[in-house]
Amino acid sequence: MMYKFPLALLGAVMVSACSQTESTDTKADTRDEANRIAQASIIVDTHIDVPYRLEKTPADVSLATESGDFDYPRARKGGLNAAFMSIYTPASLEAEGGAKEAADKLIDIVEGIVEHSPEKFAIARSPSDVRRQFAAGLISLPLGMENGSPIEGDLANLQYFFERGIRYITLAHSLSNHISDSSYDEHRQWNGLSEFGIEVVAEMNRLGIMVDVSHITDDAFWQVIESSSAPVIASHSSARHFTPGFERNMSDDMIKALAEKGGVIQITFGSSFITAEASDYSTALMEAGKAYAAERPDFSETDLYRQFPAIYAVEHGEMPYATIDNVLDHIDHIVTLTSIDNVGLGSDFDGVGDSLPIGLKDVSAYPGLIEGLLDRGYSEADIQKILGENLLRVWQAVEDYAATTSSRT
């Protein structure tokens, strides 16, 4: 019988085919392991903008929804156990008034989700709540306030919002407020924190509310590090190393200082936070958006975030999306700078529109991130720290500090 291929070549083809099969099998095994870890571990995401999304476009997130990045079926598929609901108030309300009422309305929305589906969701007010609810098969919905404007210059409002369930506060948002300067605002009225802002940090320490340094200026960050007696968090920030000049992300020195304080940086997923290319696109988008809004008085801050990107893309093309590997690079960088104990996840799902990375488009996608961590050699124990244990440790430390210093009432 005549062979059409030399025997040596035929053997090489057979070896190659076997290698491809083994590679496919190995990848499938890693994917299965990632799914197992996702379901067996507590995954804490410290920033999901569901309340603001539902306030604008009501939906039943206990069921599959056609829009948005979060609902119960997708959260279950992704293994998400503790989704910090962002109680976000637009920066414009600082001048207009009504920030406290706006925050109350969003908290009401979260409470409504739980009341509607108590067999699926529960409010979490402590790390022990998260662990107990995880064991009971419930998805915890802790509350984080994005923008300190609802405090409205009255420390008593910190007690009020603590009692309503708020467990971290991002001191400012897109504009400077009465507490802190914002990294997005060229007007630096306080050169960091205001005098009242220093008092706010101390009262948050006393109550057991985590201080969140995302969105504030570098000067404000260093003043928080100096003035806070408890560890602090960055609820949704990434490493400036990959986006030079983007103050909204954290510099290496800031990440080290946060870690030395015992804190954690929760990596956010929006592409503009992850790669320089996407960051440059986002900067151009924002500048164009400001000019567009200036000519249209009825075009709100919300419209700017939700509608203008599609308008801009018609002429300039879509954002160059980041990838899961790019997100993993940020995690690697922070672990190298500090330790495995100082990094977590703060996606900003439902808050950054269509700018999410390829492969991380909604809350079903955490297993893909875990698979990438496994491929990079992280152990299951280390992955569990990144997924949630680091944040729970910091949250517990903040609670412990409050318990040993004074009564909350």
Backbone hydrogen bonds in HBPLUS format (Angstrom, degrees):
<---DONOR---> <-ACCEPTOR-->    atom                        ^
c    i                          cat <-CA-CA->   ^        H-A-AA   ^      H-
h    n   atom  resd res      DA  || num        DHA   H-A  angle D-A-AA Bond
n    s   type  num  typ     dist DA aas  dist angle  dist       angle   num
A0009-LEU N   A0006-PRO O   3.06 MM   3  5.29 116.1  2.49 101.6 116.5     1
A0010-LEU N   A0006-PRO O   2.91 MM   4  6.22 159.5  1.95 156.3 163.0     2
A0011-GLY N   A0007-LEU O   2.86 MM   4  6.10 153.8  1.93 147.8 154.8     3
A0012-ALA N   A0008-ALA O   2.99 MM   4  6.30 149.1  2.09 140.6 149.1     4
A0013-VAL N   A0009-LEU O   2.91 MM   4  6.24 153.4  1.98 150.3 157.5     5
A0014-MET N   A0010-LEU O   2.99 MM   4  6.27 157.3  2.04 147.2 153.2     6
A0015-VAL N   A0011-GLY O   2.91 MM   4  6.18 157.9  1.96 150.4 156.3     7
A0016-SER N   A0012-ALA O   2.86 MM   4  6.06 158.7  1.90 147.4 153.5     8
A0017-ALA N   A0013-VAL O   2.90 MM   4  6.14 157.8  1.95 149.0 154.9     9
A0018-CYS N   A0014-MET O   2.96 MM   4  6.21 157.9  2.01 146.6 152.7    10
A0019-SER N   A0015-VAL O   2.85 MM   4  6.11 155.4  1.91 148.8 155.9    11
A0020-GLN N   A0016-SER O   2.90 MM   4  6.17 156.5  1.95 150.6 156.6    12
A0021-THR N   A0017-ALA O   2.97 MM   4  6.22 153.8  2.04 145.8 153.1    13
A0022-GLU N   A0018-CYS O   2.84 MM   4  6.13 159.6  1.88 150.9 156.6    14
A0023-SER N   A0019-SER O   2.82 MM   4  6.03 155.0  1.88 146.9 154.2    15
A0024-THR N   A0020-GLN O   2.85 MM   4  6.06 155.9  1.91 145.5 152.1    16
A0025-ASP N   A0021-THR O   2.82 MM   4  6.05 158.4  1.87 149.1 155.6    17
A0026-THR N   A0022-GLU O   2.82 MM   4  6.01 156.0  1.87 146.8 153.7    18
A0027-LYS N   A0023-SER O   2.95 MM   4  6.15 158.6  1.99 146.7 152.1    19
A0028-ALA N   A0024-THR O   2.97 MM   4  6.18 156.2  2.02 146.6 153.3    20
A0029-ASP N   A0025-ASP O   2.87 MM   4  6.14 153.2  1.94 146.3 154.0    21
A0030-THR N   A0026-THR O   2.91 MM   4  6.20 155.3  1.97 148.4 155.0    22
A0031-ARG N   A0027-LYS O   2.89 MM   4  6.13 155.2  1.95 146.7 153.8    23
A0032-ASP N   A0028-ALA O   2.91 MM   4  6.15 156.5  1.96 147.6 154.0    24
A0033-GLU N   A0029-ASP O   2.88 MM   4  6.14 155.5  1.94 146.7 153.8    25
A0034-ALA N   A0030-THR O   2.85 MM   4  6.07 153.3  1.92 147.2 154.5    26
A0035-ASN N   A0031-ARG O   3.02 MM   4  6.29 157.4  2.07 147.8 153.2    27
A0036-ARG N   A0032-ASP O   2.94 MM   4  6.21 153.0  2.01 146.1 153.9    28
A0037-ILE N   A0033-GLU O   2.92 MM   4  6.18 162.5  1.95 152.2 156.2    29
A0038-ALA N   A0034-ALA O   2.95 MM   4  6.14 157.4  2.00 147.2 153.7    30
A0039-GLN N   A0035-ASN O   3.13 MM   4  6.33 152.3  2.21 144.6 150.6    31
A0040-ALA N   A0036-ARG O   2.94 MM   4  6.09 140.5  2.10 145.3 157.0    32
A0041-SER N   A0037-ILE O   2.98 MM   4  5.79 132.6  2.22 149.6 156.5    33
A0081-ASN N   A0043-ILE O   3.15 MM  38  5.29 155.4  2.22 133.7 141.0    34
A0082-ALA N   A0043-ILE O   2.99 MM  39  6.20 153.8  2.06 166.5 160.4    35
A0044-VAL N   A0387-LEU O   2.76 MM 343  6.06 166.2  1.77 146.4 149.0    36
A0045-ASP N   A0082-ALA O   2.94 MM  37  6.35 159.6  1.98 161.6 167.3    37
A0084-PHE N   A0045-ASP O   2.88 MM  39  6.11 161.8  1.91 165.1 170.6    38
A0046-THR N   A0345-LEU O   3.15 MM 299  6.63 160.4  2.19 142.2 143.4    39
A0348-ASP N   A0047-HIS O   2.80 MM 301  5.01 142.7  1.94 154.2 157.4    40
A0048-ILE N   A0084-PHE O   3.09 MM  36  6.08 142.9  2.23 169.8 177.6    41
A0086-SER N   A0048-ILE O   2.92 MM  38  5.63 168.1  1.94 148.6 147.1    42
A0049-ASP N   A0349-PHE O   2.87 MM 300  6.25 159.7  1.92 169.7 167.8    43
A0053-ARG N   A0049-ASP O   3.22 MM   4  6.37 158.6  2.27 148.9 155.4    44
A0054-LEU N   A0050-VAL O   2.87 MM   4  6.09 160.5  1.91 161.7 166.7    45
A0055-GLU N   A0051-PRO O   2.86 MM   4  6.04 143.5  2.00 145.5 156.1    46
A0056-LYS N   A0052-TYR O   3.24 MM   4  6.41 145.8  2.36 140.8 147.7    47
A0057-THR N   A0053-ARG O   2.79 MM   4  5.95 158.1  1.83 148.8 156.4    48
A0063-LEU N   A0060-ASP O   3.20 MM   3  5.90 165.9  2.22 116.3 120.7    49
A0072-TYR N   A0061-VAL O   2.72 MM  11  5.95 157.2  1.77 161.3 168.2    50
A0363-VAL N   A0069-ASP O   3.06 MM 294  6.21 164.1  2.09 170.6 166.0    51
A0075-ALA N   A0071-ASP O   2.89 MM   4  6.04 156.6  1.94 156.3 164.2    52
A0076-ARG N   A0072-TYR O   2.89 MM   4  6.06 162.6  1.92 159.2 163.1    53
A0077-LYS N   A0073-PRO O   3.02 MM   4  6.24 158.8  2.07 144.5 150.4    54
A0078-GLY N   A0074-ARG O   2.96 MM   4  6.15 151.8  2.04 145.6 152.8    55
A0079-GLY N   A0075-ALA O   2.91 MM   4  6.00 120.5  2.27 139.7 154.8    56
A0080-LEU N   A0075-ALA O   2.99 MM   5  5.11 139.5  2.16 149.0 149.3    57
A0079-GLY N   A0076-ARG O   3.22 MM   3  5.09 143.0  2.36  95.1 105.7    58
A0140-SER N   A0081-ASN O   2.64 MM  59  5.89 150.6  1.72 171.8 161.3    59
A0083-ALA N   A0140-SER O   2.98 MM  57  6.30 154.1  2.05 164.2 156.0    60
A0085-MET N   A0142-PRO O   2.80 MM  57  6.16 161.1  1.84 165.1 158.8    61
A0144-GLY N   A0085-MET O   3.08 MM  59  6.07 172.1  2.09 146.9 147.3    62
A0087-ILE N   A0144-GLY O   2.71 MM  57  5.90 169.3  1.72 159.1 161.6    63
A0146-GLU N   A0087-ILE O   3.01 MM  59  5.69 146.6  2.13 109.2 119.7    64
A0089-THR N   A0146-GLU O   3.42 MM  57  6.75 156.5  2.48 171.9 167.2    65
A0093-LEU N   A0090-PRO O   3.10 MM   3  5.87 159.8  2.15 120.5 125.4    66
A0094-GLU N   A0091-ALA O   3.08 MM   3  5.77 163.6  2.11 119.5 124.6    67
A0095-ALA N   A0092-SER O   3.31 MM   3  5.95 137.6  2.50 112.4 119.2    68
A0096-GLU N   A0092-SER O   3.15 MM   4  6.33 165.6  2.17 146.8 151.1    69
A0097-GLY N   A0093-LEU O   2.80 MM   4  5.01 151.6  1.88 128.2 133.6    70
A0102-ALA N   A0098-GLY O   2.98 MM   4  6.14 152.9  2.05 145.8 153.8    71
A0103-ALA N   A0099-ALA O   2.93 MM   4  6.20 157.0  1.99 151.8 157.3    72
A0104-ASP N   A0100-LYS O   2.97 MM   4  6.23 160.3  2.01 149.8 155.3    73
A0105-LYS N   A0101-GLU O   3.02 MM   4  6.22 153.0  2.09 145.3 152.1    74
A0106-LEU N   A0102-ALA O   3.21 MM   4  6.53 152.2  2.29 145.0 151.3    75
A0107-ILE N   A0103-ALA O   3.00 MM   4  6.31 157.6  2.05 153.3 159.7    76
A0108-ASP N   A0104-ASP O   2.91 MM   4  6.15 155.1  1.97 148.0 155.2    77
A0109-ILE N   A0105-LYS O   3.09 MM   4  6.40 143.1  2.23 137.8 147.4    78
A0110-VAL N   A0106-LEU O   3.14 MM   4  6.55 155.0  2.21 148.6 153.5    79
A0111-GLU N   A0107-ILE O   2.94 MM   4  6.24 166.2  1.95 156.2 160.2    80
A0112-GLY N   A0108-ASP O   2.84 MM   4  6.03 143.1  1.98 141.7 152.6    81
A0113-ILE N   A0109-ILE O   3.01 MM   4  6.39 143.8  2.14 144.4 153.5    82
A0113-ILE N   A0110-VAL O   3.08 MM   3  5.09 120.4  2.45  95.3 109.8    83
A0114-VAL N   A0110-VAL O   3.20 MM   4  6.59 157.7  2.25 152.1 156.5    84
A0115-GLU N   A0111-GLU O   2.91 MM   4  6.15 161.8  1.94 149.8 155.3    85
A0116-HIS N   A0112-GLY O   2.91 MM   4  5.97 149.6  2.00 144.3 151.9    86
A0117-SER N   A0113-ILE O   3.09 MM   4  6.25 142.9  2.23 139.9 149.3    87
A0120-LYS N   A0117-SER O   2.95 MM   3  5.48 164.0  1.98 118.6 123.5    88
A0121-PHE N   A0117-SER O   3.03 MM   4  6.17 164.5  2.05 164.3 169.3    89
A0139-ILE N   A0120-LYS O   2.89 MM  19  6.16 176.8  1.89 154.0 154.3    90
A0122-ALA N   A0139-ILE O   3.09 MM  17  6.35 141.6  2.25 150.4 148.6    91
A0141-LEU N   A0122-ALA O   2.76 MM  19  5.93 146.7  1.87 152.1 155.7    92
A0129-ASP N   A0126-SER O   3.08 MM   3  5.13 124.0  2.40  96.7 110.7    93
A0130-VAL N   A0126-SER O   3.21 MM   4  6.64 155.8  2.27 148.8 154.3    94
A0131-ARG N   A0127-PRO O   3.03 MM   4  6.39 160.6  2.07 152.6 157.0    95
A0132-ARG N   A0128-SER O   2.92 MM   4  6.05 163.1  1.95 148.6 153.5    96
A0133-GLN N   A0129-ASP O   2.82 MM   4  5.91 163.8  1.84 154.9 159.7    97
A0134-PHE N   A0130-VAL O   2.88 MM   4  5.97 146.6  1.99 143.4 152.8    98
A0135-ALA N   A0131-ARG O   3.07 MM   4  6.31 158.5  2.12 145.2 150.0    99
A0136-ALA N   A0132-ARG O   3.07 MM   4  6.34 136.5  2.27 136.5 148.6   100
A0138-LEU N   A0133-GLN O   2.84 MM   5  5.14 162.9  1.87 159.8 155.2   101
A0137-GLY N   A0134-PHE O   3.09 MM   3  5.16 159.6  2.14 103.9 110.1   102
A0167-ARG N   A0143-LEU O   2.81 MM  24  5.91 167.4  1.83 158.8 159.4   103
A0145-MET N   A0168-TYR O   2.78 MM  23  6.10 164.3  1.80 158.6 154.4   104
A0170-THR N   A0145-MET O   2.72 MM  25  6.09 165.5  1.74 167.9 173.1   105
A0147-ASN N   A0170-THR O   2.98 MM  23  5.12 140.6  2.14 126.0 137.7   106
A0148-GLY N   A0171-LEU O   3.09 MM  23  4.69 146.6  2.21 102.8 105.9   107
A0151-ILE N   A0148-GLY O   2.98 MM   3  5.77 165.2  2.00 127.4 132.3   108
A0152-GLU N   A0149-SER O   2.98 MM   3  5.68 150.6  2.07 124.2 130.6   109
A0154-ASP N   A0151-ILE O   3.12 MM   3  5.89 164.3  2.14 126.5 130.8   110
A0157-ASN N   A0154-ASP O   2.94 MM   3  5.66 153.8  2.00 119.0 126.1   111
A0158-LEU N   A0155-LEU O   2.95 MM   3  5.43 148.6  2.05 111.0 120.1   112
A0160-TYR N   A0156-ALA O   3.05 MM   4  6.38 156.9  2.11 144.6 151.6   113
A0161-PHE N   A0157-ASN O   2.90 MM   4  6.06 163.2  1.93 144.7 147.7   114
A0162-PHE N   A0158-LEU O   2.85 MM   4  6.00 148.0  1.96 144.9 154.7   115
A0163-GLU N   A0159-GLN O   2.98 MM   4  6.22 159.5  2.02 149.9 154.5   116
A0164-ARG N   A0160-TYR O   3.12 MM   4  6.44 131.2  2.37 133.8 147.3   117
A0166-ILE N   A0161-PHE O   2.93 MM   5  5.55 158.1  1.98 155.9 149.3   118
A0165-GLY N   A0162-PHE O   2.95 MM   3  5.13 153.8  2.02 104.0 112.5   119
A0210-MET N   A0167-ARG O   2.85 MM  43  5.98 157.0  1.90 141.5 135.6   120
A0169-ILE N   A0210-MET O   3.10 MM  41  6.58 147.9  2.21 170.3 177.6   121
A0212-ASP N   A0169-ILE O   3.06 MM  43  5.57 154.8  2.13 147.5 140.0   122
A0177-ASN N   A0180-SER O   2.98 MM   3  5.63 161.5  2.01 159.3 159.9   123
A0194-SER N   A0179-ILE O   3.03 MM  15  5.42 168.1  2.05 134.5 135.8   124
A0181-ASP N   A0192-GLY O   2.94 MM  11  5.51 150.8  2.03 155.3 164.7   125
A0185-ASP N   A0182-SER O   3.13 MM   3  5.26 161.0  2.17 107.4 113.3   126
A0183-SER N   A0215-HIS O   2.77 MM  32  5.61 174.2  1.78 148.2 149.8   127
A0198-ILE N   A0194-SER O   3.10 MM   4  6.53 145.7  2.22 148.0 155.1   128
A0199-GLU N   A0195-GLU O   3.30 MM   4  6.68 152.7  2.38 141.6 148.4   129
A0199-GLU N   A0196-PHE O   3.03 MM   3  5.01 114.4  2.48  94.2 110.1   130
A0200-VAL N   A0196-PHE O   2.84 MM   4  6.17 146.6  1.95 147.3 158.0   131
A0201-VAL N   A0197-GLY O   3.02 MM   4  6.33 158.2  2.07 151.5 155.1   132
A0202-ALA N   A0198-ILE O   3.22 MM   4  6.51 162.5  2.25 146.4 150.4   133
A0203-GLU N   A0199-GLU O   2.94 MM   4  6.17 157.0  1.99 149.7 156.2   134
A0204-MET N   A0200-VAL O   2.83 MM   4  6.03 153.6  1.90 152.7 160.3   135
A0205-ASN N   A0201-VAL O   2.99 MM   4  6.25 156.8  2.04 148.8 154.8   136
A0206-ARG N   A0202-ALA O   3.00 MM   4  6.29 153.9  2.07 142.3 149.5   137
A0207-LEU N   A0203-GLU O   2.95 MM   4  6.14 152.3  2.03 146.7 153.4   138
A0208-GLY N   A0204-MET O   2.87 MM   4  5.88 146.9  1.98 148.2 156.9   139
A0209-ILE N   A0204-MET O   2.94 MM   5  4.86 166.4  1.95 142.3 144.1   140
A0233-ILE N   A0211-VAL O   2.97 MM  22  6.25 169.2  1.98 163.1 166.6   141
A0213-VAL N   A0233-ILE O   2.85 MM  20  6.30 158.4  1.89 156.0 161.4   142
A0221-PHE N   A0217-THR O   2.89 MM   4  6.19 154.9  1.96 149.0 156.6   143
A0222-TRP N   A0218-ASP O   3.03 MM   4  6.37 163.8  2.06 158.5 160.2   144
A0223-GLN N   A0219-ASP O   3.12 MM   4  6.37 148.8  2.22 144.5 153.2   145
A0224-VAL N   A0220-ALA O   2.90 MM   4  6.19 147.7  2.01 149.8 158.8   146
A0224-VAL N   A0221-PHE O   3.07 MM   3  5.11 119.6  2.45  95.8 111.0   147
A0225-ILE N   A0221-PHE O   2.93 MM   4  6.28 163.5  1.96 157.2 161.3   148
A0226-GLU N   A0222-TRP O   3.04 MM   4  6.20 149.8  2.13 137.8 145.8   149
A0227-SER N   A0223-GLN O   2.91 MM   4  5.99 150.6  2.00 141.8 149.7   150
A0228-SER N   A0224-VAL O   2.81 MM   4  5.61 158.7  1.86 158.6 159.8   151
A0234-ALA N   A0264-VAL O   3.07 MM  30  6.51 151.1  2.16 155.8 157.2   152
A0266-GLN N   A0234-ALA O   2.88 MM  32  5.87 168.7  1.89 163.0 165.9   153
A0237-SER N   A0266-GLN O   3.09 MM  29  6.11 150.5  2.18 148.8 157.2   154
A0268-THR N   A0237-SER O   3.24 MM  31  5.21 132.0  2.49 106.6 116.2   155
A0250-MET N   A0238-SER O   2.92 MM  12  6.24 168.5  1.94 168.0 165.6   156
A0242-PHE N   A0239-ALA O   3.25 MM   3  6.15 160.1  2.29 121.8 123.9   157
A0240-ARG N   A0250-MET O   2.73 MM  10  5.05 174.4  1.74 135.9 135.8   158
A0243-THR N   A0240-ARG O   2.88 MM   3  4.82 142.4  2.02 101.5 113.5   159
A0246-PHE N   A0243-THR O   3.05 MM   3  5.74 155.9  2.11 150.1 151.3   160
A0249-ASN N   A0246-PHE O   3.15 MM   3  5.95 152.1  2.23 122.0 127.4   161
A0255-ILE N   A0251-SER O   2.96 MM   4  6.26 158.9  2.00 154.2 160.1   162
A0256-LYS N   A0252-ASP O   2.97 MM   4  6.22 159.0  2.02 152.0 157.4   163
A0257-ALA N   A0253-ASP O   2.99 MM   4  6.18 156.6  2.05 143.0 149.4   164
A0258-LEU N   A0254-MET O   2.84 MM   4  6.06 158.4  1.89 151.8 157.9   165
A0259-ALA N   A0255-ILE O   3.01 MM   4  6.22 157.0  2.06 145.0 150.9   166
A0260-GLU N   A0256-LYS O   2.87 MM   4  6.14 157.5  1.92 149.3 155.8   167
A0261-LYS N   A0257-ALA O   3.04 MM   4  6.22 135.4  2.24 140.5 151.6   168
A0261-LYS N   A0258-LEU O   3.21 MM   3  5.14 131.4  2.46  93.0 105.9   169
A0263-GLY N   A0258-LEU O   2.85 MM   5  5.19 153.3  1.92 156.3 148.3   170
A0262-GLY N   A0259-ALA O   2.77 MM   3  4.94 154.7  1.83 107.5 115.8   171
A0265-ILE N   A0342-ASN O   3.16 MM  77  6.26 168.5  2.17 131.6 129.9   172
A0344-GLY N   A0265-ILE O   2.96 MM  79  6.13 148.0  2.06 141.2 139.9   173
A0267-ILE N   A0344-GLY O   2.82 MM  77  6.01 148.9  1.91 134.2 127.6   174
A0346-GLY N   A0267-ILE O   2.83 MM  79  5.28 172.8  1.84 131.1 129.7   175
A0269-PHE N   A0347-SER O   3.09 MM  78  4.87 163.2  2.11 117.7 123.0   176
A0273-PHE N   A0270-GLY O   2.86 MM   3  5.55 158.4  1.91 124.5 131.5   177
A0271-SER N   A0355-SER O   2.84 MM  84  5.51 162.0  1.87 138.2 144.5   178
A0274-ILE N   A0271-SER O   2.94 MM   3  5.05 151.3  2.03 105.7 115.1   179
A0275-THR N   A0271-SER O   3.20 MM   4  6.38 161.4  2.24 173.7 169.0   180
A0279-SER N   A0275-THR O   2.93 MM   4  6.11 150.6  2.02 144.1 153.5   181
A0280-ASP N   A0276-ALA O   2.87 MM   4  6.04 158.8  1.91 151.6 155.6   182
A0281-TYR N   A0277-GLU O   3.15 MM   4  6.39 157.4  2.21 142.4 148.7   183
A0282-SER N   A0278-ALA O   2.89 MM   4  6.09 157.3  1.95 146.1 152.4   184
A0283-THR N   A0279-SER O   2.91 MM   4  6.16 152.9  1.98 148.4 155.5   185
A0284-ALA N   A0280-ASP O   3.11 MM   4  6.36 164.2  2.13 150.5 153.7   186
A0285-LEU N   A0281-TYR O   2.89 MM   4  6.12 151.3  1.97 146.0 155.2   187
A0286-MET N   A0282-SER O   2.85 MM   4  6.09 157.7  1.90 150.9 155.7   188
A0287-GLU N   A0283-THR O   3.06 MM   4  6.31 161.9  2.09 150.5 154.9   189
A0288-ALA N   A0284-ALA O   3.00 MM   4  6.15 162.0  2.04 147.0 152.2   190
A0289-GLY N   A0285-LEU O   2.80 MM   4  5.97 147.7  1.91 144.1 154.3   191
A0290-LYS N   A0286-MET O   2.93 MM   4  6.20 151.6  2.02 149.4 155.3   192
A0291-ALA N   A0287-GLU O   3.24 MM   4  6.51 161.4  2.28 146.2 150.4   193
A0292-TYR N   A0288-ALA O   2.92 MM   4  6.12 154.5  1.98 145.8 153.6   194
A0293-ALA N   A0289-GLY O   2.83 MM   4  6.01 162.9  1.86 151.3 155.5   195
A0294-ALA N   A0290-LYS O   2.92 MM   4  6.05 148.5  2.02 143.8 152.5   196
A0295-GLU N   A0292-TYR O   3.30 MM   3  5.59 140.7  2.47 101.8 111.5   197
A0296-ARG N   A0293-ALA O   2.90 MM   3  4.92 155.3  1.96 104.7 112.8   198
A0299-PHE N   A0296-ARG O   2.87 MM   3  5.46 167.0  1.89 127.8 131.4   199
A0304-LEU N   A0300-SER O   2.98 MM   4  6.29 147.5  2.09 143.6 152.8   200
A0305-TYR N   A0301-GLU O   3.21 MM   4  6.59 147.8  2.32 145.3 152.1   201
A0306-ARG N   A0302-THR O   2.90 MM   4  6.05 161.6  1.93 155.6 161.4   202
A0307-GLN N   A0303-ASP O   2.74 MM   4  5.09 158.2  1.79 137.1 143.8   203
A0308-PHE N   A0303-ASP O   3.19 MM   5  6.61 150.4  2.29 154.4 159.8   204
A0311-ILE N   A0308-PHE O   2.91 MM   3  4.93 115.4  2.34 100.3 117.5   205
A0312-TYR N   A0308-PHE O   2.83 MM   4  6.07 162.0  1.86 166.7 172.0   206
A0313-ALA N   A0309-PRO O   2.93 MM   4  6.05 151.1  2.01 143.4 151.3   207
A0315-GLU N   A0312-TYR O   3.28 MM   3  5.94 135.7  2.48 113.7 121.5   208
A0316-HIS N   A0312-TYR O   3.04 MM   4  6.12 160.5  2.07 151.6 157.5   209
A0317-GLY N   A0313-ALA O   2.81 MM   4  4.39 140.8  1.96 125.1 125.3   210
A0358-ILE N   A0322-ALA O   2.88 MM  36  6.28 159.7  1.92 154.0 148.1   211
A0326-ASN N   A0323-THR O   3.09 MM   3  5.18 120.4  2.46  96.9 111.2   212
A0327-VAL N   A0323-THR O   3.19 MM   4  6.62 152.8  2.26 147.8 154.9   213
A0327-VAL N   A0324-ILE O   3.06 MM   3  5.08 115.3  2.49  96.3 111.9   214
A0328-LEU N   A0324-ILE O   2.87 MM   4  6.19 160.1  1.91 155.8 161.9   215
A0329-ASP N   A0325-ASP O   2.93 MM   4  6.21 141.0  2.09 142.7 153.2   216
A0330-HIS N   A0327-VAL O   3.05 MM   3  5.35 125.8  2.35 102.9 115.8   217
A0331-ILE N   A0327-VAL O   3.27 MM   4  6.74 155.5  2.34 147.5 154.0   218
A0332-ASP N   A0328-LEU O   2.87 MM   4  6.17 169.3  1.88 159.2 161.4   219
A0333-HIS N   A0329-ASP O   2.93 MM   4  6.07 157.5  1.98 144.8 151.2   220
A0334-ILE N   A0330-HIS O   3.05 MM   4  6.29 160.3  2.09 151.5 155.3   221
A0335-VAL N   A0331-ILE O   2.97 MM   4  6.19 164.0  1.99 157.7 162.3   222
A0336-THR N   A0332-ASP O   2.94 MM   4  6.13 156.6  1.99 149.9 156.4   223
A0337-LEU N   A0333-HIS O   2.93 MM   4  6.16 153.1  2.00 144.6 152.4   224
A0338-THR N   A0334-ILE O   2.85 MM   4  5.91 157.8  1.90 150.8 156.4   225
A0342-ASN N   A0339-SER O   3.47 MM   3  5.95 165.5  2.50 119.2 117.9   226
A0351-GLY N   A0348-ASP O   2.94 MM   3  5.16 146.5  2.05 132.6 132.3   227
A0355-SER N   A0352-VAL O   3.18 MM   3  5.92 162.5  2.21 137.0 142.2   228
A0360-LEU N   A0357-PRO O   3.06 MM   3  5.29 164.6  2.09 127.2 127.4   229
A0365-ALA N   A0362-ASP O   3.11 MM   3  5.89 163.9  2.14 127.3 129.7   230
A0368-GLY N   A0365-ALA O   3.03 MM   3  5.58 134.6  2.24 116.3 127.4   231
A0369-LEU N   A0366-TYR O   2.99 MM   3  5.16 122.8  2.33 103.5 118.0   232
A0370-ILE N   A0366-TYR O   2.98 MM   4  6.33 156.6  2.04 154.7 162.0   233
A0371-GLU N   A0367-PRO O   2.81 MM   4  6.03 155.3  1.87 148.7 155.3   234
A0372-GLY N   A0368-GLY O   3.12 MM   4  6.35 151.2  2.21 137.6 144.7   235
A0373-LEU N   A0369-LEU O   3.01 MM   4  6.37 149.7  2.11 145.0 153.4   236
A0374-LEU N   A0370-ILE O   2.90 MM   4  6.23 157.6  1.95 154.3 160.2   237
A0375-ASP N   A0371-GLU O   2.94 MM   4  6.21 158.4  1.99 148.0 154.0   238
A0376-ARG N   A0372-GLY O   3.07 MM   4  6.30 134.7  2.28 137.3 149.1   239
A0376-ARG N   A0373-LEU O   3.13 MM   3  5.06 128.2  2.41  92.2 106.0   240
A0378-TYR N   A0373-LEU O   3.05 MM   5  5.52 162.7  2.08 154.0 148.4   241
A0377-GLY N   A0374-LEU O   2.98 MM   3  5.16 162.4  2.01 110.1 113.9   242
A0383-ILE N   A0379-SER O   2.90 MM   4  6.14 158.8  1.94 152.4 158.9   243
A0384-GLN N   A0380-GLU O   2.93 MM   4  6.14 154.3  1.99 148.8 155.3   244
A0385-LYS N   A0381-ALA O   3.21 MM   4  6.52 140.6  2.38 136.7 146.5   245
A0385-LYS N   A0382-ASP O   3.11 MM   3  5.10 124.5  2.43  93.7 108.0   246
A0386-ILE N   A0382-ASP O   3.14 MM   4  6.54 159.0  2.19 150.5 154.9   247
A0387-LEU N   A0383-ILE O   2.85 MM   4  6.10 160.2  1.89 154.2 160.3   248
A0388-GLY N   A0384-GLN O   3.16 MM   4  6.21 146.2  2.28 139.9 146.0   249
A0389-GLU N   A0384-GLN O   3.10 MM   5  6.12 172.7  2.10 150.2 147.8   250
A0390-ASN N   A0385-LYS O   3.00 MM   5  5.02 165.1  2.02 132.3 130.2   251
A0392-LEU N   A0388-GLY O   3.00 MM   4  6.24 164.8  2.02 158.3 163.1   252
A0393-ARG N   A0389-GLU O   2.94 MM   4  6.06 149.6  2.04 142.8 150.6   253
A0394-VAL N   A0390-ASN O   3.12 MM   4  6.45 159.0  2.16 149.2 153.7   254
A0395-TRP N   A0391-LEU O   2.89 MM   4  6.09 169.9  1.90 157.9 161.0   255
A0396-GLN N   A0392-LEU O   2.91 MM   4  6.03 157.2  1.96 143.4 149.6   256
A0397-ALA N   A0393-ARG O   2.95 MM   4  6.21 151.7  2.03 144.6 152.6   257
A0398-VAL N   A0394-VAL O   2.93 MM   4  6.25 154.2  2.00 155.1 161.7   258
A0399-GLU N   A0395-TRP O   3.00 MM   4  6.29 157.2  2.05 147.9 154.3   259
A0400-ASP N   A0396-GLN O   2.79 MM   4  6.01 159.0  1.83 150.7 157.0   260
A0401-TYR N   A0397-ALA O   2.92 MM   4  6.12 156.0  1.98 144.9 150.8   261
A0402-ALA N   A0398-VAL O   3.12 MM   4  6.35 164.0  2.15 146.6 150.4   262
A0403-ALA N   A0399-GLU O   2.93 MM   4  6.18 155.1  1.99 150.9 158.2   263
A0404-THR N   A0400-ASP O   3.10 MM   4  6.29 140.3  2.26 145.2 154.3   264
A0404-THR N   A0401-TYR O   3.21 MM   3  5.34 131.1  2.46  98.2 110.6   265
A0405-THR N   A0402-ALA O   3.39 MM   3  5.42 154.3  2.46  99.5 106.7   266
A0406-SER N   A0402-ALA O   3.43 MM   4  6.40 178.3  2.43 154.2 154.0   267
